[in-house]
Amino acid sequence: MPSARLRRSLAAATALPLLALVATACGYGSDSDDGDKASKAPVAAGAEKLSASSVRIGYFPNLTHATALVGIEKGLFQKELGATAVKPSTFNAGPSEIEALNSGSIDIGFIGPSPSINGFTQSQGKSLRIIGGSASGGVKLVVNPKKIKSLDDVKGKRIATPQLGNTQDVAFLNWAAEKGWKVDAQSGKGDVSVVRSDNKVTPDAYKSGSIDGAWVPEPTASKLVSEGAKEILDERDLWPDKKFVITNIIVSQKFLSEHPDVVEAVLRGSVTTNKWIKDNDEAAKTAANDALKKLSGKALPAEQLDPAWKSIEILDDPLAATLQAEADHAVKAGLLKKPQLKGIYDLGPLNKVLKAEGRPAVDDAGLGVK
């Protein structure tokens, strides 16, 4: 099985006490934003309104959420929704986005598999469904080349992960275990020292010498490389077909039940956006960076943007089998009790959209609704 990560906040009400500590795989904080800085495409005059007057979409100001960044920036979601207005909100952590979905503050969200598992299991399978994929990849092990020349040299060194129990933390613990190294998951002590460090401060920790490397998502990995670190492992190489889910699309079950036409329109927007990204790579990269600048006030420099963008694959398939594998690795690490994931997916609406495009259906790996 692949060395995995349990995307973002690895938790579950039944998990160990670390639950409250868990954060998103690519988050840079925990607050949400009302979306005022996001590009809001105007509703076309005379456009038809669907069963809801608006749809509230949550996502992160991060390249792994490129579908949302580009689709909202370019008005591609709004085009599919007609007179049903898109109301975007941005988040920097999976738990806060799940809370917003549960409270009804958002209807649909782009998010990692770990908080998706968390939200689903904590609600006994009643809060959400995963309805589509968005991105794969975008995670690397980067190290100080003066101290670490090979993967075996990682033993005995200090390696940062974003947070105890988060996606990259579980992935690194699993990889270390496969190397035969012993590490206490809670303390991070063992044959290799796991240093839990927020992505915002990891570059400074690297420059100060307090860590020797990091297993981190983009663009943190590329930022470290731009400052002298060296990439020695791309997590894609640990997975079959070099694919693993890092971002998928969730919807509240209530909204899915009450507004299936809106959900389908959002999925058409996602599929359309993903196709546009693949057909217009440079323009899409620019659009994503423009959106990041509007949301965060700062665009990524080319030396970070270009390699980060190349390491992320945009797709429609949620890669359901890798979600199960990621959950299994969290259980193996002792960070999560075995979750019941049956029913977490409802890929019917997405497969309807794909069929209309003449494309094959995607699979739920046996985890779909009955």
N, C-alpha and C positions, 0 to 999 in steps of 0.2 A: 504494500500500500504506500501511497505517497507520503512524504514527510509533510505535515499539514499545519494548518493554522485554523483556528476556529474564528473566522472573521469577526473582527471587532470585539466588543465586549462579550466575553465568554461568560455567561452566567446562567443562572436558572435558579428559581426559587429553591430548588433542591441542591444547589451547588454548595461548595464549602464557603466559609465566611468571606472569602475574597470577593464574593459577588458584588459587594458594594464598591469595590475598587475597580471593577472592570470598566474599560473604556474602549472607544472605537479604534480600529486598526489604523485608520489614517486621520484620526481627529487631531485637532490642535487646541482643544479646550473643551468646554461643555455647554456653552451658551447657544441659544438659538437667535435668529435674526428674523425680523418680520418681512424680509425680502424687498424692502424699499430700494436697496441698491441694485437689485437684479433687473435685468432688461425685461420689460413687460411689453409684449407685442400688442398693438391695438386690436380690438375685436373688429373684424371687417363689417362694414355697413351692410345690413341685409342678411347677415349670416344667420343660420338656423341655430336656435338654442337647444341643447340636449335636455335630458331630464333634470339636470342640476344647473343652477345659474352660474356656478363657479366650481373649480376643483383646486384644492390646496395641495401643492406638491412640495415635499421636503427633500433636501439634498445637501451635500457638503460642498464647500468651496475648495475642491480638490480634484486633481486630474483623473483620479479613478472614478469620478462622477461626471466624466466628460459628456455622457449622453444628456444629462440634465443641463450641464453648463451650456453646451452648444445648442441643444434643442430649444431652450428658453431664450438664449441670446439671439438666435436666428428666427425665432417665432414659429418654429416647426410644430411645436405642440399646439400652439394657438390656432394654427391653420387647420389642424385636424379637429379641433374642438368647436370650431364655428363661433357662435355667440356665447358659448360657455367659457367664462373667463378663467385664465390660468392665474392662480395666486401663489407665487413661490415663497418659500421660507427656507433659510439656510441654517444648518446645524454643524457643530464641530465635534459632536460625539454621538455614538449610537444610542446610549440610554436616553438622552434628551429627545431624540427623534422618536423613539418608541413611546415615550411618555406623551409626546404631542399627538401621535397617532391614537393612543388609547384614550386621550382626553377629547378627541375630536377636533384638535387644532389643525391637523393636516389629515388628508384623506389617502394620499399615496406618497410613498417615499422611496428614494434611492438610498440603499443602505447595505452594509455587509452582512454576510450570513450569520455571524455570531450574534449580533443583536436581534436578528430575525428569529434565531433559535430561542434566544432569551425571551423575547416577547411572546412567542408561540407557547413555550412550555410554562411560563409563569401564569398564563391565562388558561391553562389546560386546553390549549388548542382553539380558543374562542376569539382571539383578538385580531389575527391577521392571516393573510395568505401571501405566499411568494407567487407573483404572477409573471415574472419575466427576468431575464438576465440583462446585464449591462456591461460588465468588464471582467477581465481575467488578467492575472499577472501583476506586475508592478511592485515586487518585493525582492530585496537583495540583501546579501550579507556583504558588508564592506568593512575593510580593516585597515589598520596602520601597517603599511608595507614594510616598515622597518622592524616591526615586531612579529609579524605573521606573514610567512612566505607561502604556506600551503594550508589546506583545510585541517590537516593533523596538528598544525601549530596553534590552532584555536584552543586546544586543551591547555588549561592553566591560565588562560587569559580572561580579561574582563570584557564581556560583550553586552551591549545595551539592547533592550527590547522596550517598546513603548510603555508597557504597564503590566503588572502582575495579572496573568490570566487572559491578556488580550490576544488577538489573532496571531501576531508575530511571536509573542511570548510562548504560546503553545507550539507553534511551528518550530521554534528554536529548541525548546525542550525535547520535542519529539525527534528532531534531527540529532541532537546530542545523544539521546538514548540509543538511536540506531548506530551511532559511532561506538557504543559500548561505554559511554561515560555516565557516571552517576552524579545527579544533581538533585538537590532537594527543591521541589517546585515552589514551596512557600518562601523559603529564605533565599533561594537562588544560589546557595553555596554548594560547592562540590568540585568535580574535576574541571569544570569551567565555571566562572562566576557570572551569574546573570544579573545585570544591573538594570533595574527598572527606571527608565528615564524618559520623560515626556519628549516627544519629537521636537518641540520648540527649543529645548535646552540641550538636546543630544549633540548638535554641532559644537557648542561651547565646551561640553564635557570632553569631546574628542580633542579639541584644540588644547585643552588644559592637560591632557594626558590621563585623565581619570578613568577613561575607558580605552580599550584597544581596538574596538570595532563595534558594529551594530547590525542587527537583523531588523531592517526597517522598510517601510513602504516608500514609494515615491510621493513627493519629490525629495524627501529627506535623504534618501540614498544618494541621489545625484548631487545634492548640496554637499554632502560629505566628500564625495569624489572630487568635486570642484575645489575642495579645500585640502586635497592631498591624500585622501583615503583611496583604497583600491578595491574594486569589486572582485570577490573571489567565488561568489556563488549567486546565481539567479535562481530563485525558487521554482521557476517554471521547469527547470531541468529535473526537478524531483517528482514531477507529475506525469502521468500518461498523457501523451499528445501535447505536453507542455502547457496544459490548461488547468486552471483552478479558479473558482469563483472568488472575486474580491468585492464585487458590487452586484446586487440584484434589486429587483423592484418589488415592493410590498404594498398591500392595500388593506385597509380595515375591512373586516368581513361585513360590517354594517353597510359601508359605502358600496362594496361590491354587490351586495344583495339589492340595494335600493337604486343604484345607478350603473347597471352593467354596460349601458351604451357609452357612458362617460369613460369608464375603465377601458373599454375597447378602443375608444378614440385616443386615449393617452398611450395605449400600446401601439396604435398605428403611428402616433407621433414618435415614439421611441424607435420603432423599426425604421421609419423614414429617416430619423436623425442618424441612426447607426449606419445606414446605407450612405447617407451624405458624407459622414465622417470618413468612411472607407474610400469613397470616390473622390474626396477632396482633402487629402491628408494635410497639406500645408495650410490651407484655408481653415480647416477644422482646428488645427493646432493654434492658429492665431485667434480664432473665435473663442476657444476655451481659455486662452490666456487673457483675452480682453474681458471675459466674464470674471475671471479671477481678480483682475485689477479693479473692476467695479465693486466686487464683493469685499475684497480685503484691502483695497487701496494700493496694492503693489503687484505688478506683474512679475512672473518668473524670468530671470535672465536666461539667455539662450543656452549657456553652458549647463543649466539645470533643466530647462524645459525640453530641449531636444532629446537627451538620453532618457528622460523620464517618460516622454510621450512614446518613444519607440518600444518601451518595455511593457506597455499596457495594450491589451487587445480588446477592442470594443466588439461586443457580440450580443445576440438576442437570447441565446441559449443560457439558462441559469446554471447549467452544469451541475445538476442535482446530485449526481453520484459523488461529486467532490464535497458537497455540503455534508453528506453522511460521513464521509471519511474524516472531515475536519472535526465533526462532533465526536467521532470515535477516538481521535487523538487527544481531545480534551479529557475524555473519560479515562483514557490510558494514563494521562499525566496526573490524574487524581484531582483535576480541577472542576470536574462536572460529573454529576451522577447521570447514568445513561438516560437520555431523553427519549420520549415517544414522539417521533416526528411524522408519523402517518397523518396525512391531511394538511401538511404545511404548504404544499403546492396546489395551485389551481391554474393549470396551464391551458385550459380550454379556450379562454379569450385570446391568448397569444397565438395558439395554434390556428384559430379561426383567421386571425390577421395574416399569419404566414401562408395559410392555404390560399387566401385571396391573392397573395403575391406569387403563387405558384411555387412555394418553397416547402420543404418537408417539415413535419411536425417535430417538436423537441420533446424530450423524455423527462418524466418526473422521477425516475429511478424507484418507482414503487411507493413514493411518498406523497402521491396526490390524493385529492378528495375522492371519496367513493362515488 
